[in-house]
Amino acid sequence: MKIAVIGAGLMGHALALVHALGGHSVRYTDSNPDTLAGALGLMKTALATLREAGEVGAEWTDARFEQAVRACPTIAETVEGAELIVEAVVEKPEVKRTVFAEIDRTAPMDAIIASNTSYLDIFPLMPERRLPRTLIAHWYTPPYLIDLCDVCGGERTDPAVVETVRRIVADMGKVPVVMKRFIPGYIANRIQSAISLEVNFLIDEGYATARDVDDAVIHGLALRIPILGHMAKADFTGLPMMQAALTNRMYTPPEVKGNSAELDKLVAAGRTGVMGGRGYFDWSDRSPAQLFAERDRKILALKKALRDIGPMEGT
Ligand SMILES: NC(=O)c1ccc[n+]([C@@H]2O[C@H](COP(=O)([O-])OP(=O)(O)OC[C@H]3O[C@@H](n4cnc5c(N)ncnc54)[C@H](O)[C@@H]3O)[C@@H](O)[C@H]2O)c1
């Protein structure tokens, strides 16, 4: 299939990689010439990591990969003949609106337009005649490691288009989850936001440290989740117990304050996370590149182990 990726930043270059490795012919563009020029190098670094881990076969040499992707200077050239357009420009409504207008002027009328937006309702930003073939296909970073893709149509999206994109994603060995209708954050990001709300409360109010939180997450929550998810875990707990937790109002979520005192303090001190050398934890003994590579190797090893173990049958 001919795929056009618009925006080659953090997500865009990685989505170009995912679709090329999925067997598609990919053109990509970015309005920032430096980002556009650097994208192929980033894709090749990620490809090398995947090759090393055996996630892609040795036949995926850099030379073969370079045949599958092409950088283009303009949106018009990128979308020429495209069957699927993947939009991954900055999360700003006015930028997306301008990009959609340019896609509308230049792309084939039967092209499917899939936005990678994290939270925006992009449908009002799209020229009306494109709505039947517009939807959201939202990936997680980095999409060559994280398999989930939220697929979400708007009120005017043709259900056949939703099904086509679901199949394209599944055929690439990824995991599409089709939303019944749009809600900002879809499923995984909403759950993650709820976790952040709770964790910020526990830390700000002095109930726990960042280390305590991650010990609880890694050694408590995390072990069951890859096997059971959340809903099958409820079945193992027993649904009357889940019901009692609700009726007894065992849990009251913290107030949404719009900030966290501890987070504000860290950011003000320049502790921005891995890129700044320190965040909640001290990462200053390794470079960000080393840390990302180590993280990726460990995620790939975990994915391999999970494939061998398999999920619970029957869900
Ligand atoms: N970062 C994440 O973890 C993540 C995860 C899932 C989805 N998303 C979504 O993906 C989209 C892109 O996010 P990102 O993190 O890759 O941002 P990013 O800033 O790394 O990349 C966005 C790119 O868009 C380019 N751009 C801006 N205007 C453009 C135009 N008119 N034409 C072409 N390119 C243009 C920028 O130059 C930039 O390189 C956003 O909608 C974001 O919400 C991000």
Ligand as a Chemical Component Dictionary entry (heavy atoms), coordinates in Angstrom:
data_LIG
# 
_chem_comp.id                   LIG 
_chem_comp.type                 NON-POLYMER 
_chem_comp.pdbx_formal_charge   0 
_chem_comp.three_letter_code    LIG 
# 
loop_
_chem_comp_atom.comp_id 
_chem_comp_atom.atom_id 
_chem_comp_atom.alt_atom_id 
_chem_comp_atom.type_symbol 
_chem_comp_atom.charge 
_chem_comp_atom.model_Cartn_x 
_chem_comp_atom.model_Cartn_y 
_chem_comp_atom.model_Cartn_z 
_chem_comp_atom.pdbx_ordinal 
LIG N1  N1  N 0  4.908  12.055 21.771 1  
LIG C1  C1  C 0  4.119  11.034 22.062 2  
LIG O1  O1  O 0  4.396  10.236 22.960 3  
LIG C2  C2  C 0  2.863  10.820 21.276 4  
LIG C3  C3  C 0  2.193  9.582  21.380 5  
LIG C4  C4  C 0  1.034  9.362  20.636 6  
LIG C5  C5  C 0  0.552  10.366 19.811 7  
LIG N2  N2  N 1  1.205  11.568 19.728 8  
LIG C6  C6  C 0  0.648  12.586 18.813 9  
LIG O2  O2  O 0  1.400  12.559 17.610 10 
LIG C7  C7  C 0  1.437  13.865 17.033 11 
LIG C8  C8  C 0  2.881  14.280 16.852 12 
LIG O3  O3  O 0  3.512  14.308 18.109 13 
LIG P1  P1  P 0  5.098  14.183 18.271 14 
LIG O4  O4  O 0  5.339  13.805 19.680 15 
LIG O5  O5  O -1 5.682  13.354 17.183 16 
LIG O6  O6  O 0  5.520  15.712 18.080 17 
LIG P2  P2  P 0  6.867  16.302 17.477 18 
LIG O7  O7  O 0  6.891  17.725 17.869 19 
LIG O8  O8  O 0  8.047  15.430 17.826 20 
LIG O9  O9  O 0  6.654  16.187 15.894 21 
LIG C9  C9  C 0  5.699  16.934 15.209 22 
LIG C10 C10 C 0  6.319  17.363 13.888 23 
LIG O10 O10 O 0  5.341  18.054 13.111 24 
LIG C11 C11 C 0  6.073  18.930 12.283 25 
LIG N3  N3  N 0  5.172  19.916 11.690 26 
LIG C12 C12 C 0  4.613  20.995 12.263 27 
LIG N4  N4  N 0  3.847  21.660 11.364 28 
LIG C13 C13 C 0  3.933  20.948 10.203 29 
LIG C14 C14 C 0  3.374  21.138 8.902  30 
LIG N5  N5  N 0  2.585  22.176 8.642  31 
LIG N6  N6  N 0  3.680  20.225 7.957  32 
LIG C15 C15 C 0  4.492  19.196 8.215  33 
LIG N7  N7  N 0  5.048  18.971 9.438  34 
LIG C16 C16 C 0  4.773  19.844 10.404 35 
LIG C17 C17 C 0  7.106  19.538 13.216 36 
LIG O11 O11 O 0  8.177  20.122 12.504 37 
LIG C18 C18 C 0  7.512  18.322 14.032 38 
LIG O12 O12 O 0  8.678  17.686 13.534 39 
LIG C19 C19 C 0  0.635  14.764 17.978 40 
LIG O13 O13 O 0  -0.689 14.870 17.529 41 
LIG C20 C20 C 0  0.706  14.000 19.301 42 
LIG O14 O14 O 0  -0.411 14.299 20.122 43 
LIG C21 C21 C 0  2.347  11.812 20.427 44 
# 
loop_
_chem_comp_bond.comp_id 
_chem_comp_bond.atom_id_1 
_chem_comp_bond.atom_id_2 
_chem_comp_bond.value_order 
_chem_comp_bond.pdbx_ordinal 
LIG N1  C1  SING 1  
LIG C1  O1  DOUB 2  
LIG C1  C2  SING 3  
LIG C2  C3  SING 4  
LIG C2  C21 DOUB 5  
LIG C3  C4  DOUB 6  
LIG C4  C5  SING 7  
LIG C5  N2  DOUB 8  
LIG N2  C6  SING 9  
LIG N2  C21 SING 10 
LIG C6  O2  SING 11 
LIG C6  C20 SING 12 
LIG O2  C7  SING 13 
LIG C7  C8  SING 14 
LIG C7  C19 SING 15 
LIG C8  O3  SING 16 
LIG O3  P1  SING 17 
LIG P1  O4  DOUB 18 
LIG P1  O5  SING 19 
LIG P1  O6  SING 20 
LIG O6  P2  SING 21 
LIG P2  O7  DOUB 22 
LIG P2  O8  SING 23 
LIG P2  O9  SING 24 
LIG O9  C9  SING 25 
LIG C9  C10 SING 26 
LIG C10 O10 SING 27 
LIG C10 C18 SING 28 
LIG O10 C11 SING 29 
LIG C11 N3  SING 30 
LIG C11 C17 SING 31 
LIG N3  C12 SING 32 
LIG N3  C16 SING 33 
LIG C12 N4  DOUB 34 
LIG N4  C13 SING 35 
LIG C13 C14 SING 36 
LIG C13 C16 DOUB 37 
LIG C14 N5  SING 38 
LIG C14 N6  DOUB 39 
LIG N6  C15 SING 40 
LIG C15 N7  DOUB 41 
LIG N7  C16 SING 42 
LIG C17 O11 SING 43 
LIG C17 C18 SING 44 
LIG C18 O12 SING 45 
LIG C19 O13 SING 46 
LIG C19 C20 SING 47 
LIG C20 O14 SING 48 
# 
